[in-house]
Amino acid sequence: MRLASLGSGSRGNATLVQHRDTTLLVDNGFSLRKFSHRLQRFNMQPGDIDAVLLTHEHSDHSGGIARLCSSHQIPLWTAVGTARAVLPTEFQYQTLIADQPVSIGDIEIMPVTVPHDANEPLQFIFREIDNGKRLGILTDTGHITSHIIKAFGGLNGLLLEFNYDPKMLESGPYPAKLKQRVGGNHGHLSNLQSLELLQKIDTSELSCLIAAHISENNNNPSIVADLISQLQDVPAPVLANQDEGFDWITL
């Protein structure tokens, strides 16, 4: 299994997950034109995508979903609450339910419920059906729950949100209400919260770690890298960015 990103941040998110003949897309916050342009970097076309998984309705994750899926007849999988919040009433989709795995081609997907200020937010764990390697994607989460700790242990790969540095958020340009939202229990994960998660879960099988959704206003990639370097037995992270995401990484 491998993964790649077309961009990660508040201006748009899209992540590719691929195993054997199956290619999945998690979220798309880009216009169809911009998405197609970014996808060319991987020598791919939108029609190469077998299914799209939508985590929640916020525009940096969902803004390009309906147009992409309808234009290229790509099946969409998401939760009922998310669909009701962002999709046209007549839009056809497949339903995802937390803790109920589904299989698409060569990949099994486990939806995991997370605390975020959305209607029915989900994050995902992907498993190779043939070999059993597991990849987790965890962003847009306000705080770490015991359910998350249990679900995301023992992975072979993890894309994890390191959204903000608390001191930078506090002194940064955001208005007070937005600061409270980002730093609240249903906002985003801070560097310290994500670091704490890595300390609590089993990382003995972790071969790749991607630090994602790093805020351009309230964080710095060097801060994230320095914090992660303090942990033992955790691989050096790949730092996803807004403009390029990251190239293919194989578990």
N, C-alpha and C positions, 0 to 999 in steps of 0.2 A: 504494500500500500504506500502511496505517496500523496503529498498535498502541496498546494501552491496558492498564492494569494495575488489577486489583481489590485488590491489596495486594502488598507486597514486603518480606520480612523473615523473621525466624526463627519468627514466629507464623502464617505462611501466605503462599503465593505463587500467583498466577494471572495470566497474561498473554494478552491477546487479540491476534491478528494477523489482519488482514482485507484482502482485495483483491477488488474487484468483487463477485462473488456468493459468495465463499468466506470463511468465518470459522473460524479455528483457535483452539484454546485450548492454551497451553503450561502444563502442571501445574495442580494444584488442591489446595492444602493446607487448604481450608476445608470445613466441613460443608455438606451440601446446602442446608440452610436459610440459612446465612450466605452461601454462594455465590450463591444465587438472589436474596437481598436485595441484595447488592452489584452483581449484574448489572443490576438494575433501573435503576441510575444511568445506564446506557447505553441504556435503553429496549429491552432485549433479554430474551429468555427462554432457558433452557438448550437448548430445542429448536432455537434459531437457530444453534447451533454444529455445524459439519459434521464435525469430528474433534478429538480430544484427543491431544496429544503429551506423553508423560511423560519427563522427563529422567533421573530416578533415584528410588530408593525412599524417601528420607528423608521423614518425615511432613509436614514443612512444604511439601513439593511434591506428595506422593502421597496425603495423608490423606483427601481427598474424591473421589479418582478413581473407584474402583470403584462407589460409590453413584451418583455423577453419571452415569457412562456407562450403567450398568444401568437406572437409573430413566428415562432419556430416550433410550435406544437410540442412543447416540453412539459411533461407532467409536473405538477406542483404538489408538494406535500407540506402541510402545516397544521397547526392546531385550529380548532373551530373558533376560539376567541380571537386569534390573530386574523383569520380569514374575514371574520365579521368586521374587524376594525379597519381593514385596508383594501379588501378586494371588492370589485363590483358584485352585486347580488347574484348575477347570472354566471359568475366565473366558476368553472368546475375545478375541483381540487381533491386530493386524497387526504384523509384525516390522520393526523398524528396524535397519539395520546401518551402522556408521560408514563414511563416505565413499561410501555408495551412495545417490544421490538418489532421492526418490520424489515423485510429483506428486499433489496432492489439489486437485481443482477448478482454480482459477486460480493456484495457488501451487506452486512446486517447493521441496522441503525437503531440505537437505543436513545429515545428522547428522554431528557432529564429536565425536570422542572426546576426553575431558579427564581430567586426573588429579584424582580425588576419592575419598574413602573410601566408595565404593559399588560394587555388583557390576559394572555395565556402564554407567557414566554417559555421557550424551551432551548436547551443546548443539547449537544449530541456526543455520543460515543459510537465510533464506527469499528466494526470487527470484520476482518477477513473471514469469509465463510470457509475457505479451504484451510488456511494456515493458523487462524486464530489471533493474529496480531491485532492490537487495539489502539485506536487513536481517539483522543478526546479534544473537543473544542468547547472552551468555556470563556465567554465574554459577556458583557452586558448583564452583570450580576452585582447586586447591591451588597451582599455579605455572604460569607461562607456558612453553609448549613451542614449538619451531620449527614444529611442525605447526599450532598455534594462530595463530602470527604469519602463516603463509602463508595460512591459511583465512580469517582475518578482515580481510585487507587490501582496500582499494578498495570498502568498503561505502558505501551511501547513508545508512544508519541503524545505530546500535549501542546496544543495552542492555547495559551492562557493570557487573559487580559491583565495588563499592567497599565491601568488608565491614567492614574494621577499620583503625583507626590503631594501629600497633605499640606505641606508648607507652601508649595507653589500654588495650590488651589486656593488656599486661604488668602494669599497676598496677590493673586492674579487678577485679570481683568473682568472676570465674570461678575454679573450682578449677584447680590446676596441670595436671591431665590434660586438661581441656577447653581450656585455653589452648594446650597443645601440639598438640591436634587442630586447632583453628581456624587456628593459625599454621604448621602443618606443610605439607609438600609435597603432601599430599592433603586439605587443608582448604579454606580460602577465600582469595580474593585480597585483599591489603591495598591501601590507597590507593596506596602507592608502586608495587606490582606492576602495578596497573591503569594508573597514570600511565606507567609504563615501556612497557607494551604500546602505548598511544596514541602514544608516541614512536617505536616501531619499525614500526608498520604504516602503510600508505598511507591517509591521512585526507583526501586532496584532494577526494574526492567526498562527504565526510560532511556531511550537512545537519542531522542531529539526533543528539544524544548523551544517553542516559539513564543516570544513575548509580543503580544499584539494589542491593537486598539490603544496605542500609546498616545496620549493627548499632546497635540502640538502646542497648546497654551499652558498646560498645567503639569508637564512632565518633561523629562529629558532622557533619551536612550542611554546616555552614559550612566545616569543614576540607576536605571534598571539593571544594566549590565554589572555594575559594581555590587549591587545588592545580591544578585543571583550568584556572583562569584564567591560570596561568603559561605555558600552551601556546599557541603561535601556530597559526592556521589550524584550530582546533578550536572548534566551536560551543559557546556557553554551555550547560551541561547542564541538563536537567530532573532534579530530585531526587525519585526515587520514595520513597514512605513506606509504612509498614505499614498504616495505617488507611485510606488512600484510594487508594494506588497513584499513578496519574496518568490524566488524561483522554486522549482520542484525540489522537495526534500523527501527522501525515501526512508521509511522506517527500518 
